């Protein structure tokens, strides 16, 4: 750049001072490390089963394995490496990277969208098993592998598009889709209206973020609807069992086993949907413009701990 770096970077932006930034960086590395360990644990369990007997690995476990792979990539490159990958000109704590490492970090932030897509897949599977009475084998045959392929292709394409526009740039100590400097331009009055963008584009950056959060919001709504539908199906099944007179003890045991499995799926879906809201939606609330710095740091920690909330593999 021909201009002074100070013109394009704002140390401690989004926070009030250097000590808060140090605290933020430490918390990000701790929480992301825990998340990586949680996801690695899940992968190890699935791999152990797969190595011993591939037929014992069911669709649910393969979904969780895919979920874990995306979480490890996202947590490591975005949250654990953190400011280490931002250009050292930024002046942020620990910044030793350059434009190339910054671009890599931004790419893996959007690779993290794969975790949200796997949350959708998990909710869809449980909805089909309980409400529509599919079997795991039917889900595997008709949908599972198509969904794995779609998630991988979607995440790579969605992460790659900003590469052609110089779209990944530093903001608030990390690198994501943002113009450089992030206050340049004047799209819907989000920029200062006077600073020219040195790299990236303010319109592209804001529209891309809107698309990203629209996808996340849509997934949240679907997961909520799936959870409500599963709970309703389990409730209706319980009511039918109360009113139904079984012909023999064997038939009664089969009915109880079916209801017990539905309840297990119900509880599992509640856990994952709740963790999705805690780790994806709550941070957005904490990151709003009126948030105090402490809430911003808590939001970072929640966003980087999805791997911990997933440790429910049977």
Secondary structure, DSSP 8 states (H G I E B T S, - for coil): --S-GGGT--TTTTSSSHHHHHHHHHHHHHHHHHHHHHHHHHHHHHHHHHHH-GGG--HHHHHHHHHHHHHHHHIIIIIISGGGGSBGGG--TT--B-HHHHHHHHHHHHHTHHHHHHHHHHHHHHHHHHTS---HHHHIIIIIHHHHHHHHHHHHHHHHGGGGGT-EEEETTEEEE--BSTT-S-GGG-S-SS---SBS-HHHHHHHHHHHHHHHHHHHHHHHHHHHHHHHHHHHHHHHHHH---SSHHHHHHHHHHHHHHHHHHHHHHHHHHHHIIIIIHHHHHTSTT--HHHHHHHHHHHT-HHHHT----
